[in-house]
Amino acid sequence: RLNGQPSVCFDTETTGTDPLLSELVGLSFAFREGEAWYVPIAADREEAFRQATLFKPFFENENIVKIGQNLKYDILVLRKYGIQVQGNLFDTMIAHYLLNPEIRHGMDYMAETYLQYRTVHIDELIGPRGKNQKSMRDVEPEIVADYAAEDADITLKLKNILEREIRDNHLEKLFYDIECPLIYVLADMEWTGVRLDLEALEELSVEFTAELRQIEKEITQMAGVDFNVNSPKQIGEILFDKLKIVDNAKKTKTGQYKTSEEELEKIRSRHPIIEKILEQRGLKKLLGTYVDAFPLLINPHSGKIHTSFNQTVAATGRLSSTNPNLQNIPIRDERGKEMRKVFIADEGCLFVSSDYSQIELRIMAHLSGDHNMMEAFRKGQDIHAATAAKIYKVPLGEVTGDMRRKAKTANFGIIYGITPFGLSERLAISRTEAKELIDGYFSTFPQVKQYMDESIAHAREKGFVETLLGRKRYLADINSRNATVRGYAERNAINAPIQGSAADIIKIAMIRIFRRLREEGLRSRMILQVHDELNFNVFPDELEKVKEIVMTEMENALPLNIPLKTDVGVGQNWLVAH
C-alpha cells in the first residue's frame, strides 16, 4: 500500500536524540488524514535490520514524496540500517520556518496553532529530561503506537496546510529547490563527520591552560590584590571601585557593575587590565567550548566528531551548527587559528577549503547597482584598497595599510548599519573622523546609500524585507517609537537581504556540488560549511576534478551583475587549507 502512494508521511521512534547513536524502536506511516500505521522494530540488532529492510523498496523509491517533521534526523537513523532515503522531501519544520523564521517550529506548537489540537508530549511517555528518563524502548508498544501514529497523522495534516501557505507566499522555489534538497546534503555531511588530531588537541589543552593561569596571574598583579578573575561581581569592583577606570559605570538591576564583553570592549583602551580580562575570557571560552569539549563529543563508532547542522535556527537563512558549534570558532586571532589545525583530513586524503571572496560586498554591489563598487569588482581590484583610494582621494598605489584597514571596517560595518559612534569605537578614532569616513563612503558609493534608504522604506511599508530568492525577514519593530528598537530593525532591513542572499547562494552551491560528486562517482565528500566557506575530504587522485567542480558550482550558483569569486586551498588540515 505504501508503494502505491504518490506521497507518504513517516516518522521514526528511537532510543535517543542523537541519530547516529540511537536505535530504531518503530516506524509510523500516514497517507490519509485520520489514519496511520505503527510498526514496532525489535531490540535485537539482526532482527531489526531484517525488519527495516522490508521497507527499503518504499524508502528508496524516488517517485514517492517523503513527508516528515525534521526529516534529516529520520534519514540519518535509517542510514544506520542500510537504507538510503530517496525521492523529493516535504519537511513541515522547514516549511514553517520559511513562513515564520522568528518563532518555534516544533510539531506540538504547530499542532496547537494550526489545528487547535494538543498532541501527546514525549515526556508523558518517558518522563522529564534527566538521568531517570526512560527510553522509548521501555514503553509498551501499544502506547508507543498511539503516540507515533498521532505524530505521523498530525504531520500529514500540517503538511496539507503548510503546502498552501508556501504557495500563497511565493516560497515554492526556496522551499522545493533549495531547503528540501539541502536536507540530503546536510545529512550526508553529518554522517561523514570530521576527523580530529587528538594529540594536537591534547597539546593545545596543556598550552592554553598554562597561558590562562599566566594571564590570570597578570590580572591580579595589575589589580594589586588577589581576587576571583571569573567573578563578574569582583571584576566590576576592581575596575570601577578600586581602579576607578570610568566615572558612573553602568550597573545591572541588582546593583552589580556591568562587565559583559560588550561593555568592556567600549572601554578597552582605558586601562591595560581590560585587554587582559577580555583575553582571559576568550581563552577560557576556547578551552571550555572547544579544546576540552571536543574529545567528549567523539563518536565511539567512527572516531570522528559529527556536528549537527540546523536549517531552522538563524532567522537570516544561515545555517547554524551544534554539538559542537563549528560556526563560532574564532578565526581572527592566533589561538583561534591554532584550533583549525586540529581538524584534519581522513587517512590518505587532503583537506580542501573553498570560500567566497567578499560575497556580502558583492551582493551589496549587485543589489544597489552602485557603479563605483561594481567597477572595482569587475576590474578585480582589492575592494578595500579601492574603497580607501576613493574615500581618501589618493591613487590606488598610495593606499597605506592603515587606510585599507579603516576602509575595510567601513565596508563591512556599513552593511551592518554601523553608526559614527560605533565606527569610532571599532577603529579607536574620534567621532568626527568616523563621521567623515562614513560621509566619504556614501559620497563614493551614492547608490549604496540609496539602497539602504529604500530597504528601510520597503520594510516600513511592507513589514518585511526579502533576499534575492524571496526569503522573507519580518521586522515587527520597524515603526517602533523606541529609537533603539527601531534602529535595530532598520539595521536588519539593510543587512538581512544581503546576509540572507549569501546564505541562499551557498546553499545552491552545496546542493549542486553534492549532486555532481555523486553523479560523477567520486569518493571525495563535503564535510563542513562555515558561512561563506565549504570544506572537503578529498582523495588525491580526485583533487583536480573536485577543485573544478567546487569552483564552477560556487561561482555560478546565482548569476549576479558582477562575478562571484572563490579561493580554494589544500593541505593536511583546515588551517593550512584555509
RAFEN-V99731 format. One line per field, one symbol per residue. phi: phi as a letter, one per 40 degrees, with the letter a starting at -180 (. if undefined). psi: psi as a letter, one per 20 degrees, with the letter a starting at -180 (. if undefined). A space follows every 10 residues. Layout:
phi->???
psi->???
//
This chain:
phi->.cccccabcb abbbcabccc bcbcbabbba bbdgaabbbc bcccdccccc cccdcddccc cccbccbabg cdcccccccc bgbbcbhcbb bcccdccccb ccbcbccccc ccccbfbbcc cdcccbgcdh ccccbdcccd dcccdccccc dcccccccdc ccdccccccf bdcccccbcc ccdccccccc ccgbcbcccc ccccdccccc ccdccccccc cccgacaccc cdccddcccb cccfcbcfcc bcdcgcccbc ddccdcbdcc acccdccccc cccccccccb dccddccccc cbgbbbcbcb cbbccchccb bbfccccbcc bccdcccdcc cccbccdgbb cbbbbccfcc cccdccccgc cccccccccg ccdcccccdc ccfbcdcbcc dccccccccc dcccdcgccd ccccccbfbc cccccccccc ccccbccccc dccccccccc ccgabbcdbg ccbcbcccbc ccccccdccc cccccdcccc cccccccccc cccdcccccc gcccbcbabb fbbbbbbbcd cbdcccdccc cccccbdacb cbccbbbbbb acbccccc
psi->hgijqhqppr qqpriaiohi iqqphrpqqp ippjpqqpoq pqhpgghggg ghhhighghj oiipppqrol hhghggghhi kjpoprrqqo ohghghghhm iiaqkqhggh gghhilporp qhihgjrrqr ijprqhhiqp hhghgggghg gggghgghgh ghgghgghjl jgggghhfgg hhghghgggh ggrpqqnhgh ggggggghgg ggggghghgh ghhjqprohj ohghgggggh ggilhqrmqq qrhjjqqpkr ggghhhjhih phhgggghgg gggggggghf gihghijpph hijrqnqppp ikgphiiqqr qqmroiijpp ihrghhhhhh hiorqrpjrq ppppqpolhh hhhggghhkp ggghggghik qohhgggggg gilqqhijpr hgggghhghg ghhhhjkqrh gghhghilrq hghgghgggh ghhgmhiggg ggghgggghg ghjrrqrhjj pqopnhjhkq hohggghghh hhhghghghh hgggghgggg ghggghhghj kqiqqphqpn ejpqqqopph ijghgggggg gghgijgppr iqqqqqppqq ahrhggh.
//
